Amino acid sequence: MADTVTHSDNALAKVREIALALPGSGERLSHGSPGFHIVGGKFFAYFWHDHHHDGETVVIVKTSGLDEQEALIEAKPDLYFKPAYLGPSGWVALRLGGDTDWELVADRVAQSWEMVAPRRLLEMGGR
């Protein structure tokens, strides 16, 4: 159990570092889990650990829509899946395990941020 807590704490710290490095971003709880948003605006990522006792530690990000979501899941079903609640809107979950590709996670979080960021923040750059 301690390993799971340590893993999730480390994963949250890395996701938090990635998300909060993006211009204008903030963090607040959303349904009991950390969510990352444009301050005064929309969410672009969520961190879930053992959500509804599923045993998963994930970051959830926006995609361009259901087609991209489906393509990601089909291409890498061990990495991506359709999360509860947000999945029908095109969001995708990325599993965060011991061999996580943090560069890929940072890229997906930045892409999600770009989908909700206003022009003034986009001009400041996300990646």
RAGILIN-V294088 format. One line per field, one symbol per residue. phi: phi as a letter, one per 30 degrees, with the letter a starting at -180 (. if undefined). psi: psi as a letter, one per 20 degrees, with the letter a starting at -180 (. if undefined). burial: b if it has 24 or more other C-alpha atoms within 12 Angstrom, else e. Layout:
phi: ???
psi: ???
burial: ???
This chain:
phi: .dddddedddddeddeddddddeidbbadbhibdbcbdeibddbabcbbhdhhdiccbccbdbdldddeddddddbddccaddeidedcjdbccdccdcdddddedddddddeddcddeededdjcb
psi: ghggggghgggggggggggiippjqrpqqokiqpqprppjbqqiqqppplpkkijqorppqqriahgggggggghmiigqroqqghgijjqqpppoahkpnhggghghggggghhiprghhhhhqh.
burial: eeeeeebbeebbebbbebbbbbbbbbbbeeeeebbbbbeeebbbbbbbbeeeeeebbbbbbbbeeeeebbebbeeeeebbbbbeebbeebbbbbbbbeeeebeebbebbbbbbbbbbeeeeeeeebe
